[in-house]
Amino acid sequence: MFGQAANSDFKRTLGDAKASTLSFGGFYGPGSPAESFEHTLSYLKSVFAFIGITDPEVIVADGVNISSEQRESSLKEAKAQIADLKAA
């Protein structure tokens, strides 16, 4: 497959980009009651793997539609994770 080759054109185009961000209105993470309904993250990781990115860093902001306080808290945490990635 094209994405599996270390020197594929697509992988060269992406360079070292390995991060993505997602937000969810509710809570779908491990241990949550709705965990079995989470399909976005698992699908995204499959797409990344297909194109040769096997260890993507995915930052998730959960519960952004629960309340304004939860939204602020989730987005603040996600922004901190992004800042940590930039610093690394």
Helices and strands as residue ranges (DSSP letters): G 2-4, H 9-14, E 19-23, G 35-37, H 40-50, E 57-61, H 68-87
